Amino acid sequence: MNIDTAPDDTGRRLGRPREFEIEEALDKAIVVFSERGYHAASISELKEAIGLTAGSLYKAFRDKKAIFLAAFDRYKQVRNALLEQELVQGASGRDKVFRMLRFYAEASHGESGRRGCLVVGTATELAVYDAEAAERVGRSMARSEALFADLIREGQADGSIPESIDPATTARLLFSVTQGLRVLGKTGSDRDPTLSVVTAAMRFLA
């Protein structure tokens, strides 16, 4: 085979990262942006963390903002998949609400808590003046709030949650609790007090 016409070899010669390399790079970029924030994270820090050469980095992403937006999308893809794996184990709508609250709480203490949530960080740092960031944050938050509401309705249908509970209002309250936990996690919250908030929040479904 003529090496000049082989797509894989051509991609390597040009320094274009393969898909798995891009995913690994974005996972590392997520850590930098979550810990440092968008503005404080420098290109040099990102290059060092990602492990790609400058040439490969700029063949994959045109600039720092492109890296950030791709990292945000990757963050949501991974987190949504993990949450779905947790919820599928729920025995009832109420149990699924509990599992969703616990999912957020477990990410809100220790190392992951101090690292922070990329969605919350983006909401406070970029969403006010950057339309692309605002759209992603809005879509992410709306999805989470809607999921809480759907799980509450599922619980009402299976009898595990009282019919008197207002799904929309309670979903917003529970979502607000989870976002507050992510903010508190940046201060180094411990596991037990963080998880105790889940127990307290479940009382709203009584």
C-alpha positions as CSV (number, residue, x, y, z in Angstrom):
1,M,0.0,0.0,0.0
2,N,1.2,3.5,-0.8
3,I,1.9,5.2,2.5
4,D,0.8,8.5,1.1
5,T,-2.7,7.2,0.7
6,A,-3.1,5.4,4.0
7,P,-5.5,7.5,6.2
8,D,-4.1,6.3,9.6
9,D,-0.5,6.8,8.7
10,T,-1.3,10.2,7.2
11,G,-3.1,11.3,10.4
12,R,-0.1,10.3,12.5
13,R,2.4,12.1,10.3
14,L,0.3,15.3,10.5
15,G,0.2,15.0,14.3
16,R,-3.6,14.7,14.4
17,P,-4.6,13.1,17.8
18,R,-6.7,10.0,17.5
19,E,-10.2,9.9,19.1
20,F,-9.1,8.0,22.3
21,E,-6.3,10.6,22.6
22,I,-8.7,13.4,22.4
23,E,-11.0,11.9,25.1
24,E,-8.0,11.3,27.4
25,A,-6.8,14.9,26.7
26,L,-10.3,16.3,27.5
27,D,-10.5,14.3,30.7
28,K,-7.3,16.0,31.8
29,A,-8.4,19.4,30.7
30,I,-11.6,18.9,32.8
31,V,-9.5,18.7,35.9
32,V,-7.6,21.9,35.1
33,F,-10.7,23.9,34.3
34,S,-12.6,22.6,37.3
35,E,-9.8,23.4,39.7
36,R,-8.6,26.6,38.2
37,G,-11.5,28.1,36.4
38,Y,-11.6,29.2,32.8
39,H,-9.7,32.4,33.1
40,A,-7.0,31.2,35.5
41,A,-6.2,28.1,33.4
42,S,-3.4,28.9,31.1
43,I,-2.6,27.3,27.8
44,S,0.8,26.2,29.2
45,E,-1.0,24.5,32.1
46,L,-3.4,22.8,29.7
47,K,-0.6,21.6,27.4
48,E,1.3,20.2,30.3
49,A,-1.8,18.4,31.8
50,I,-3.1,17.2,28.4
51,G,0.3,15.8,27.3
52,L,-0.2,16.8,23.6
53,T,2.4,18.8,21.7
54,A,1.5,22.3,20.8
55,G,1.1,21.2,17.2
56,S,-1.3,18.4,18.0
57,L,-3.2,20.6,20.5
58,Y,-4.0,23.2,17.9
59,K,-4.8,20.7,15.2
60,A,-7.5,19.4,17.5
61,F,-8.7,22.7,19.0
62,R,-8.4,26.2,17.5
63,D,-8.0,28.0,20.8
64,K,-8.4,27.8,24.6
65,K,-12.2,28.4,24.4
66,A,-12.6,25.5,22.0
67,I,-10.7,23.3,24.4
68,F,-13.0,24.4,27.2
69,L,-16.2,23.9,25.3
70,A,-15.1,20.4,24.2
71,A,-14.1,19.6,27.8
72,F,-17.5,20.8,29.1
73,D,-19.3,18.5,26.6
74,R,-17.1,15.6,27.6
75,Y,-17.7,16.3,31.3
76,K,-21.5,16.2,30.8
77,Q,-21.3,13.1,28.6
78,V,-19.4,11.2,31.3
79,R,-21.4,12.4,34.2
80,N,-24.7,11.8,32.5
81,A,-23.6,8.2,31.7
82,L,-22.6,7.6,35.3
83,L,-25.9,9.0,36.6
84,E,-27.9,6.8,34.3
85,Q,-26.0,3.7,35.6
86,E,-26.9,4.7,39.1
87,L,-30.6,5.4,38.4
88,V,-31.2,2.2,36.5
89,Q,-30.6,0.4,39.8
90,G,-33.5,2.3,41.5
91,A,-36.4,0.2,42.8
92,S,-38.9,3.1,42.7
93,G,-39.3,6.7,41.8
94,R,-38.5,7.6,45.4
95,D,-35.4,5.4,45.4
96,K,-34.2,7.0,42.2
97,V,-34.6,10.5,43.7
98,F,-32.5,9.3,46.6
99,R,-29.8,7.9,44.3
100,M,-29.7,11.1,42.3
101,L,-29.2,13.2,45.4
102,R,-26.5,10.8,46.7
103,F,-24.8,10.9,43.3
104,Y,-24.3,14.6,43.6
105,A,-23.4,14.4,47.3
106,E,-20.7,11.8,46.7
107,A,-19.1,14.2,44.2
108,S,-19.2,17.0,46.7
109,H,-16.7,16.0,49.3
110,G,-13.0,15.0,49.4
111,E,-10.8,15.4,46.3
112,S,-13.7,15.5,43.8
113,G,-15.5,18.1,46.0
114,R,-12.5,20.4,46.1
115,R,-12.0,20.0,42.4
116,G,-15.5,21.3,41.9
117,C,-18.3,21.0,39.3
118,L,-17.5,22.3,35.8
119,V,-21.2,23.3,35.3
120,V,-21.3,25.3,38.5
121,G,-18.0,26.9,37.8
122,T,-19.0,27.9,34.3
123,A,-22.3,29.3,35.5
124,T,-20.6,31.7,37.9
125,E,-17.6,32.6,35.7
126,L,-18.6,32.6,32.1
127,A,-22.4,32.2,31.6
128,V,-23.1,35.9,32.3
129,Y,-21.3,37.1,29.2
130,D,-20.6,34.1,27.0
131,A,-23.5,32.9,24.9
132,E,-22.1,29.5,24.1
133,A,-21.2,28.8,27.7
134,A,-24.6,30.1,28.9
135,E,-26.4,27.8,26.5
136,R,-24.5,24.7,27.7
137,V,-25.1,25.6,31.4
138,G,-28.8,26.3,30.8
139,R,-29.3,23.0,29.0
140,S,-27.4,21.1,31.6
141,M,-29.3,22.6,34.5
142,A,-32.7,22.3,32.8
143,R,-32.0,18.6,32.1
144,S,-31.1,17.9,35.7
145,E,-34.1,19.7,37.1
146,A,-36.4,18.0,34.6
147,L,-35.0,14.6,35.6
148,F,-35.8,15.3,39.2
149,A,-39.4,16.2,38.2
150,D,-39.7,13.1,36.1
151,L,-38.5,10.9,39.0
152,I,-40.9,12.5,41.4
153,R,-43.8,11.8,39.0
154,E,-42.6,8.2,38.6
155,G,-42.7,7.9,42.4
156,Q,-46.2,9.3,42.5
157,A,-47.2,6.8,39.8
158,D,-45.7,3.8,41.8
159,G,-47.0,5.1,45.1
160,S,-43.6,5.8,46.7
161,I,-44.1,9.6,46.7
162,P,-47.3,11.3,47.9
163,E,-49.6,12.8,45.2
164,S,-49.6,16.1,47.3
165,I,-46.0,16.8,46.3
166,D,-45.7,19.4,43.5
167,P,-43.1,17.8,41.1
168,A,-41.9,21.1,39.4
169,T,-41.4,23.1,42.6
170,T,-39.9,20.2,44.5
171,A,-37.6,19.3,41.6
172,R,-36.2,22.9,41.6
173,L,-35.7,22.7,45.4
174,L,-33.8,19.4,45.2
175,F,-31.7,20.6,42.3
176,S,-30.8,23.7,44.3
177,V,-29.7,21.5,47.1
178,T,-27.4,19.6,44.8
179,Q,-25.8,22.7,43.4
180,G,-25.3,24.1,46.9
181,L,-23.5,20.9,47.8
182,R,-21.2,21.2,44.8
183,V,-20.3,24.8,45.9
184,L,-19.7,23.7,49.5
185,G,-17.6,20.8,48.3
186,K,-15.0,23.4,47.1
187,T,-14.4,24.3,50.7
188,G,-13.4,20.7,51.6
189,S,-16.6,19.3,53.0
190,D,-16.4,15.9,54.8
191,R,-18.4,12.9,53.6
192,D,-20.8,12.3,56.6
193,P,-22.2,15.9,56.8
194,T,-22.5,16.0,53.1
195,L,-24.5,12.8,52.9
196,S,-26.6,13.9,55.8
197,V,-28.0,16.7,53.6
198,V,-29.4,13.9,51.3
199,T,-31.3,12.4,54.3
200,A,-32.7,15.9,55.1
201,A,-33.7,16.6,51.5
202,M,-35.6,13.4,51.2
203,R,-38.0,14.7,53.9
204,F,-39.4,17.1,51.3
205,L,-40.9,14.0,49.7
206,A,-42.7,12.9,52.8
